[in-house]
Amino acid sequence: MTQRRVFSGVATLAVAALAATSIAVAPSAQAADPAPPTGNVFASDLEWVSATNGWGPVEKDKSNGEDRAGDGRNQYIEQWYTKGLGVHSDSVIRYHLGGNCEKFVSDVGLDYEVGNKGSVTFTVVADGLSVAQTPVLTGASKTSRILADIDGATYVDLVVGSAGDDIHQDHANWAGARFECSGDGVRAPQVVPTAPEAATFASDLEWESASNAKGPVERDRSNGQEAAGDGGALRIGGTTYTKGLGTFGKSRIRYYTGGKCNTFTAKVGIDDVTYYGTASFHLYADGLQVASTTRLTGGHAPQAFSANIEGAAYVDLVVQELDYGTDNDFADWADAKFWCGNDATGDAFYANPANLPTANGAVVRTEPSQFWTLFKASNANSTATRIMYKTTDGRGNDIPVTGQVVVPKTAWTGPGPRPLVAFAVGTQGVGDSCAPSKLTPKGLEYETIFMAGLLNRGYALVATDYEGLGTAGMHTYMNRETQGHAVLDSLRAAVTVAGLPANTPMAITGYSQGGGASAAAAELAPTYAPELKLVGAVAGGTPGDLRIVANNLDRTIYVGFLAYATLGLSAEYDMDLDALLNSRGKAFMDDVSTECVPETLFTHAWANTANFTLDGRSLPQTIDDPQWASIVEEQKIGVGRAPAVPTLLTHSRYDDVIPFEAGRGVGLRWCDQGAQVAFKSSVAPGHVGGAMTSATAAASFLEDRFAGKPFTSGCGTF
């Protein structure tokens, strides 16, 4: 049977940053429920089971007004609507459909009366499962369109959330909202086709379902009349195509892509069989329209069509008839192709090249990417590029490292060139799937909530994946020098990729593992990358002394981080873990070696590493052994090295992962060497709470540095 997609996300730092609404699976229909519809019906013409609203009542065929029924205005989102529902976040409207309906269709957005203000999300929930969800929409956003699969659902909830801020301007419209219903009372039995594993033409894939205004959808030919195979060659604007789909007027083709594809491409238009047809082409990914054309007519050249479908379980190709009905609407999806597998996820991009350039920071390869904040809430109005560049590890070996460069689409309005910030990410895990440049296009990178704040200030951004995340080999987690080099060389690479001038002002920031990498980069910059125009650095929750940190992790929820460090340092220094671990310990490390943070937290919490060693000592107790002591000491930050630019350190006194003194000690050692250091402590709850206060302090600090404001060192005060 077809499975609806459940939207989910990473439960790490995001837990403290975002609020989620849980909706239980609907119970069986109750006697008091309104009768379900038996045909197509506008939502505003259908009696609901219940309705809650953040301000006043839900309005029918009007926008939300004030606190009285009927005081709203006509709905407007880029155009006027005569039918729809006007709500105010947070709101939930429940309908009893009794399994009679197949689709819910609506344009959604904030009403024009709020201007550019307000921020909401729209979600359609069928029997407790999310089947369509928008990113965060503001008053400045374009209209979004939803086509949700609700076939067989007993109850459907229309949910508008406040997107985490205040609700004062959240007048939201379900514009033109309607249910398309057959009245059959059941979900059609359908077998889910196998998702494609590689780039595949749409006409070579089995679809899950297809409907067409005249006859069947045709493969590799235009639509004919009522019989299958009676169409001619696909031909648009004089160009003939051997592959594609031929449809007619009002059509919908649904494919199961299983989250394995990232792009759909085609050439679309009215087939040359007629000069009188008119239609528009639309693509929906998991119920949300992500690409569409304007009105296309016969006799015109084919139009290139491309859509980002990364992570989508289902894709719908929809043709809408326009103007004069469907009599001449022979609509072609020519050369229609799904880009999947290695072609879609970019795994081949991460393969080590045969040769590396000479210069550190030299770009090896690039490819277009996407930047999405957590849960695909926003793309920060930016352009993203995945990069591979050359750097060196802690022993001077040349290595390839990947990452992502993100540049705002808006023009920089500040003085001088647009600033560039190296964002050193925190702990991701050590598996290749944990690479931030792989997670951000999917909306699964938790630190994008902080990155977006910097992008919204107009800064260009570069985030390294570090060694071994995505690329070959183990991620050298907690190796001071390797991480510092990767951050500095990411700035060199980003200048090339983003086309920034040589005098671009730069800064570095990071928290947790990123705080260690940022601090290492700051103190290495004077000798490793003296030409970079650094104006400042921020390091939050800094693991500046691994000996202190290790003693704090064993037998906690974060014990997996201790395993990450053991794997990373043993890989960097060729240490033989077989001499340290028993069979349970080896199995533990094997499991962790392919994991990302959520999996590690949920499956290995509270482990006692004394159970994993041959001699029964815990991993922290082995640090004093000669073969480990020098390695751990080498990772200590601030020993004979210090930044040459103003640097801010932040740390919560109640950090439950990286002890306060591990970060404070970095500042004290830097101050002893004459560095300019400010230290901001907080009483934020835990390591996660410290990330929030650190992000705020970092944004203010960086703004002052790029503005050229004076800096006052805090040495001697902390």
SULDA-V430041 format. One record per backbone hydrogen bond with DSSP energy under -1.0 kcal/mol. CO is the residue of the C=O (numbers start at 1). NH is the residue of the N-H. E is the energy in kcal/mol with one decimal. If there is no record, write none. Layout:
{{CO NH E} {CO NH E}}
This chain:
{{10 12 -1.0} {12 15 -1.5} {13 16 -1.1} {14 18 -2.7} {30 33 -1.6} {41 179 -3.3} {42 45 -1.5} {43 46 -1.3} {50 94 -2.6} {52 92 -1.6} {59 86 -2.5} {68 71 -1.2} {73 63 -3.5} {75 81 -2.0} {76 112 -1.7} {79 77 -2.1} {83 176 -3.0} {84 61 -3.7} {85 174 -2.9} {86 59 -2.7} {87 172 -2.3} {88 54 -2.9} {91 160 -2.3} {92 52 -2.4} {93 158 -2.6} {94 49 -3.0} {94 50 -1.1} {95 156 -2.0} {97 100 -2.2} {100 182 -1.3} {100 183 -2.8} {101 152 -1.1} {102 150 -2.1} {103 180 -3.0} {104 148 -2.9} {105 178 -2.4} {106 146 -3.3} {107 175 -2.0} {108 144 -2.3} {109 173 -3.1} {111 114 -1.8} {112 115 -2.0} {114 117 -1.8} {120 137 -3.2} {121 161 -2.2} {122 134 -2.4} {123 159 -2.9} {124 131 -2.8} {124 132 -1.1} {125 157 -2.8} {126 129 -1.7} {129 126 -2.8} {132 124 -2.6} {137 120 -2.5} {138 141 -1.6} {144 108 -3.0} {145 289 -3.1} {146 106 -2.0} {148 104 -1.9} {150 153 -2.3} {153 99 -2.3} {154 97 -2.8} {154 98 -1.7} {155 127 -2.4} {156 95 -2.7} {157 125 -2.6} {158 93 -1.9} {159 123 -2.7} {160 91 -2.2} {161 121 -1.5} {162 165 -1.4} {167 170 -1.8} {169 171 -1.6} {170 89 -1.3} {171 111 -2.6} {172 87 -3.0} {173 109 -1.2} {174 85 -1.7} {174 177 -1.1} {175 107 -2.5} {177 43 -2.2} {178 105 -2.5} {179 41 -2.4} {180 102 -2.9} {180 103 -1.7} {200 338 -3.0} {201 204 -1.4} {202 205 -1.3} {209 254 -2.8} {211 252 -2.1} {218 246 -2.4} {227 230 -1.1} {232 222 -2.8} {234 241 -2.6} {235 272 -3.1} {236 239 -2.0} {239 236 -2.3} {243 335 -3.0} {244 220 -3.5} {245 333 -2.9} {246 218 -2.6} {247 331 -1.3} {248 213 -1.6} {251 319 -2.1} {252 211 -2.5} {253 317 -2.9} {254 208 -2.7} {254 209 -1.2} {255 315 -2.4} {257 260 -2.4} {260 341 -1.8} {262 309 -1.8} {263 339 -2.9} {264 307 -2.3} {265 337 -2.8} {266 305 -3.0} {267 334 -2.5} {268 303 -2.8} {269 332 -2.9} {271 274 -1.7} {277 298 -1.4} {278 322 -1.2} {279 296 -2.8} {280 320 -2.5} {281 293 -2.2} {282 318 -2.8} {283 290 -2.5} {283 291 -1.3} {284 316 -2.6} {285 288 -1.5} {287 147 -2.8} {288 285 -2.5} {291 283 -2.6} {296 279 -2.0} {297 300 -1.0} {303 268 -2.8} {305 266 -2.2} {307 264 -2.1} {309 312 -2.2} {312 259 -2.4} {313 257 -2.2} {313 258 -1.8} {314 286 -2.6} {315 255 -3.1} {316 284 -2.3} {317 253 -2.4} {318 282 -2.7} {319 251 -1.8} {320 280 -1.7} {322 324 -1.4} {326 329 -1.1} {328 330 -1.8} {329 249 -3.1} {329 331 -1.1} {330 271 -3.1} {331 247 -3.0} {332 269 -1.3} {333 245 -1.9} {334 267 -3.2} {336 202 -2.3} {337 265 -2.3} {338 200 -2.6} {339 262 -2.3} {339 263 -1.1} {340 343 -1.4} {341 345 -3.0} {342 346 -1.2} {346 349 -1.1} {347 350 -1.3} {348 351 -1.2} {359 362 -1.6} {362 390 -2.1} {365 388 -2.3} {367 386 -2.7} {373 376 -1.9} {374 377 -1.0} {377 136 -1.6} {378 373 -3.3} {379 382 -1.1} {381 409 -2.9} {383 407 -2.5} {384 369 -2.0} {385 405 -2.9} {386 367 -1.8} {387 403 -1.9} {388 364 -3.2} {388 365 -1.3} {389 401 -2.6} {390 361 -3.7} {391 399 -2.6} {393 396 -1.7} {397 393 -2.3} {399 391 -2.6} {401 389 -3.1} {402 465 -3.1} {403 387 -2.4} {404 463 -2.4} {405 385 -2.5} {406 461 -2.9} {407 383 -2.7} {419 460 -2.8} {420 507 -1.7} {421 462 -2.1} {422 509 -2.4} {428 597 -2.1} {431 434 -1.9} {432 435 -1.4} {435 438 -1.9} {435 439 -1.6} {436 440 -2.7} {439 442 -1.0} {439 444 -2.3} {440 372 -1.1} {440 443 -1.2} {443 375 -3.1} {445 448 -1.5} {446 449 -1.1} {447 450 -1.4} {447 451 -2.1} {448 452 -2.6} {450 454 -1.1} {451 455 -2.3} {452 456 -2.6} {454 459 -1.6} {455 458 -1.9} {460 421 -2.5} {461 406 -3.1} {462 423 -2.7} {463 404 -1.8} {475 477 -2.4} {476 479 -1.8} {479 483 -2.2} {480 484 -2.1} {481 485 -2.6} {482 486 -2.2} {483 487 -1.9} {484 488 -2.2} {485 489 -2.9} {486 490 -1.2} {487 491 -1.1} {488 492 -1.4} {489 493 -2.3} {490 494 -2.5} {491 495 -1.8} {492 496 -1.1} {493 497 -2.4} {494 498 -3.1} {495 500 -1.8} {501 504 -1.6} {505 420 -2.4} {506 535 -2.9} {507 422 -2.7} {508 538 -2.4} {509 424 -3.1} {510 540 -2.5} {511 514 -1.9} {512 516 -2.1} {513 517 -2.4} {514 518 -2.8} {515 519 -2.4} {516 520 -2.5} {517 521 -2.5} {518 522 -2.5} {519 523 -2.0} {520 524 -1.5} {521 525 -1.9} {524 527 -1.3} {524 528 -3.1} {525 529 -1.7} {529 532 -1.4} {532 534 -1.7} {533 506 -2.5} {536 508 -1.4} {537 648 -2.7} {539 650 -1.9} {540 512 -2.2} {542 544 -2.0} {544 637 -2.0} {545 549 -1.7} {546 550 -2.9} {547 551 -1.4} {549 552 -1.5} {550 553 -1.4} {550 554 -1.1} {553 556 -1.3} {556 559 -1.5} {556 606 -2.4} {558 561 -1.8} {559 563 -1.3} {560 564 -2.3} {561 565 -2.1} {562 566 -2.0} {563 567 -2.7} {564 568 -2.9} {565 569 -2.7} {566 570 -1.9} {567 571 -1.9} {568 572 -2.0} {569 573 -2.2} {570 575 -2.2} {576 579 -1.0} {577 580 -1.6} {577 581 -2.6} {580 614 -2.1} {582 586 -2.5} {583 587 -2.1} {584 588 -2.3} {585 589 -2.5} {586 590 -2.5} {587 591 -2.3} {588 592 -2.3} {589 593 -2.0} {591 594 -1.3} {592 595 -1.8} {595 430 -1.8} {595 431 -1.7} {596 600 -2.2} {597 601 -2.9} {598 602 -2.1} {599 603 -1.6} {600 604 -2.0} {604 607 -1.4} {607 555 -1.6} {608 611 -2.1} {609 612 -1.6} {612 582 -2.2} {619 622 -1.2} {620 623 -1.1} {622 625 -1.7} {625 628 -1.6} {625 629 -3.0} {628 632 -2.5} {629 633 -2.2} {630 634 -1.7} {633 636 -1.6} {646 537 -1.5} {647 678 -2.6} {648 539 -2.6} {649 680 -3.2} {650 541 -2.3} {651 682 -1.5} {652 655 -1.4} {659 662 -1.4} {660 664 -2.4} {661 665 -2.2} {663 667 -1.3} {664 668 -2.2} {665 669 -2.3} {666 670 -2.3} {667 671 -2.8} {668 672 -1.9} {670 673 -1.1} {670 675 -2.0} {671 674 -2.1} {676 647 -1.9} {677 714 -3.4} {678 649 -2.9} {680 651 -1.8} {682 653 -3.1} {685 689 -1.5} {686 690 -1.9} {687 691 -1.2} {688 692 -1.1} {689 693 -1.6} {690 694 -2.3} {691 695 -2.1} {692 696 -1.6} {693 697 -2.1} {694 698 -2.9} {695 699 -2.2} {696 700 -1.8} {697 701 -2.4} {698 702 -2.9} {699 703 -2.0} {700 704 -2.0} {701 705 -2.1} {702 706 -2.6} {703 707 -1.4} {704 709 -2.4} {705 708 -1.2} {714 717 -2.3}}
